[in-house]
Amino acid sequence: MELATDRLWFDGLRESDAAALFAYRSDPDVSRYQGWRPESLAEAKGFIRNQAGLAAPSPGQWFQRAIRRIDDGSLIGDLGLCLSDDRQAEFGITLAPSAQGQGFAREALGGLFQALFGRLDVHRVHASVDPRNLPSMALLKAVGMRQEAHFHESLRFRGEWVDDVIFALLAREWREAHAKGAGFAASR
Ligand SMILES: CC(C)(COP(=O)(O)OP(=O)(O)OC[C@H]1O[C@@H](n2cnc3c(N)ncnc32)[C@H](O)[C@@H]1OP(=O)(O)O)[C@@H](O)C(=O)NCCC(=O)NCCS
């Protein structure tokens, strides 16, 4: 599954990405609310190897794509996608600190939604976020997702009970927003 937007393209992670992936994924500011935090470069390489054989998303399995800048080819983050059998999808997105605050996440999700609701014919997409993760909460609202649920202390995470907020978007809501010219970034 290859995707592109105006400034970004998405493809498989490569072994040569391991150092960059490890650097931003092990950064405490980036990994604070995330389930996976690599402890070593070897762990980052293992993560990439585990994804190596996957060319397309398949139900029940997390499918990780590299997010690269078109202008210089650099790896700036990654996007995880998990499809279910019933045309639903969950995603997670991570950007290196140097790439944050420039609209890249918003643009990446615009491209992802276009692929999911277009050629993959997904009915509903959702994301799960810790409400203390303000940039992520802001991002999900900015791309037109609805807050559907706020579960209180529903997850045990790194030794503490934490809240879980669910954001979702239906295919028809995405189409309606597009028809009204919501201006989400287009993929090409
Ligand atoms: C979540 C994450 C990808 C967002 O990246 P980002 O660089 O802020 O995203 P963008 O630049 O595309 O900004 C998206 C929107 O959020 C807003 N925003 C970003 N940070 C914000 C903050 N701290 N407070 C308020 N709004 C904020 C931006 O202004 C933008 O809104 P706009 O387009 O309407 O102006 C990034 O913070 C990250 O990688 N965090 C660590 C990993 C993580 O926790 N991922 C969440 C998993 S779902």
Ligand as a Chemical Component Dictionary entry (heavy atoms), coordinates in Angstrom:
data_LIG
# 
_chem_comp.id                   LIG 
_chem_comp.type                 NON-POLYMER 
_chem_comp.pdbx_formal_charge   0 
_chem_comp.three_letter_code    LIG 
# 
loop_
_chem_comp_atom.comp_id 
_chem_comp_atom.atom_id 
_chem_comp_atom.alt_atom_id 
_chem_comp_atom.type_symbol 
_chem_comp_atom.charge 
_chem_comp_atom.model_Cartn_x 
_chem_comp_atom.model_Cartn_y 
_chem_comp_atom.model_Cartn_z 
_chem_comp_atom.pdbx_ordinal 
LIG C1  C1  C 0 0.171  13.526 17.651 1  
LIG C2  C2  C 0 1.187  14.133 16.685 2  
LIG C3  C3  C 0 1.407  13.199 15.478 3  
LIG C4  C4  C 0 0.617  15.485 16.195 4  
LIG O1  O1  O 0 1.590  16.079 15.342 5  
LIG P1  P1  P 0 1.572  17.645 14.995 6  
LIG O2  O2  O 0 2.867  17.946 14.386 7  
LIG O3  O3  O 0 1.138  18.439 16.172 8  
LIG O4  O4  O 0 0.431  17.705 13.907 9  
LIG P2  P2  P 0 0.107  18.885 12.931 10 
LIG O5  O5  O 0 1.234  19.861 12.816 11 
LIG O6  O6  O 0 -0.409 18.270 11.691 12 
LIG O7  O7  O 0 -1.060 19.637 13.741 13 
LIG C5  C5  C 0 -2.381 19.100 13.834 14 
LIG C6  C6  C 0 -3.304 20.084 14.531 15 
LIG O8  O8  O 0 -3.126 20.057 15.950 16 
LIG C7  C7  C 0 -2.821 21.377 16.432 17 
LIG N1  N1  N 0 -1.906 21.230 17.539 18 
LIG C8  C8  C 0 -0.709 20.603 17.527 19 
LIG N2  N2  N 0 -0.169 20.628 18.768 20 
LIG C9  C9  C 0 -1.043 21.292 19.582 21 
LIG C10 C10 C 0 -1.076 21.642 20.950 22 
LIG N3  N3  N 0 -0.053 21.323 21.782 23 
LIG N4  N4  N 0 -2.152 22.312 21.450 24 
LIG C11 C11 C 0 -3.155 22.643 20.629 25 
LIG N5  N5  N 0 -3.187 22.336 19.309 26 
LIG C12 C12 C 0 -2.147 21.680 18.788 27 
LIG C13 C13 C 0 -2.214 22.070 15.263 28 
LIG O9  O9  O 0 -2.323 23.478 15.397 29 
LIG C14 C14 C 0 -3.037 21.511 14.124 30 
LIG O10 O10 O 0 -4.306 22.121 14.029 31 
LIG P3  P3  P 0 -4.642 23.039 12.767 32 
LIG O11 O11 O 0 -4.184 22.281 11.547 33 
LIG O12 O12 O 0 -6.112 23.216 12.835 34 
LIG O13 O13 O 0 -3.822 24.276 13.015 35 
LIG C15 C15 C 0 2.565  14.422 17.375 36 
LIG O14 O14 O 0 2.343  15.275 18.472 37 
LIG C16 C16 C 0 3.262  13.161 17.863 38 
LIG O15 O15 O 0 3.918  12.475 17.102 39 
LIG N6  N6  N 0 3.143  12.868 19.168 40 
LIG C17 C17 C 0 3.811  11.711 19.775 41 
LIG C18 C18 C 0 3.181  10.405 19.358 42 
LIG C19 C19 C 0 1.754  10.287 19.821 43 
LIG O16 O16 O 0 1.427  10.496 20.993 44 
LIG N7  N7  N 0 0.886  9.933  18.879 45 
LIG C20 C20 C 0 -0.545 9.793  19.137 46 
LIG C21 C21 C 0 -1.022 8.476  18.685 47 
LIG S1  S1  S 0 -2.699 8.626  18.013 48 
# 
loop_
_chem_comp_bond.comp_id 
_chem_comp_bond.atom_id_1 
_chem_comp_bond.atom_id_2 
_chem_comp_bond.value_order 
_chem_comp_bond.pdbx_ordinal 
LIG C1  C2  SING 1  
LIG C2  C3  SING 2  
LIG C2  C4  SING 3  
LIG C2  C15 SING 4  
LIG C4  O1  SING 5  
LIG O1  P1  SING 6  
LIG P1  O2  DOUB 7  
LIG P1  O3  SING 8  
LIG P1  O4  SING 9  
LIG O4  P2  SING 10 
LIG P2  O5  DOUB 11 
LIG P2  O6  SING 12 
LIG P2  O7  SING 13 
LIG O7  C5  SING 14 
LIG C5  C6  SING 15 
LIG C6  O8  SING 16 
LIG C6  C14 SING 17 
LIG O8  C7  SING 18 
LIG C7  N1  SING 19 
LIG C7  C13 SING 20 
LIG N1  C8  SING 21 
LIG N1  C12 SING 22 
LIG C8  N2  DOUB 23 
LIG N2  C9  SING 24 
LIG C9  C10 SING 25 
LIG C9  C12 DOUB 26 
LIG C10 N3  SING 27 
LIG C10 N4  DOUB 28 
LIG N4  C11 SING 29 
LIG C11 N5  DOUB 30 
LIG N5  C12 SING 31 
LIG C13 O9  SING 32 
LIG C13 C14 SING 33 
LIG C14 O10 SING 34 
LIG O10 P3  SING 35 
LIG P3  O11 DOUB 36 
LIG P3  O12 SING 37 
LIG P3  O13 SING 38 
LIG C15 O14 SING 39 
LIG C15 C16 SING 40 
LIG C16 O15 DOUB 41 
LIG C16 N6  SING 42 
LIG N6  C17 SING 43 
LIG C17 C18 SING 44 
LIG C18 C19 SING 45 
LIG C19 O16 DOUB 46 
LIG C19 N7  SING 47 
LIG N7  C20 SING 48 
LIG C20 C21 SING 49 
LIG C21 S1  SING 50 
# 
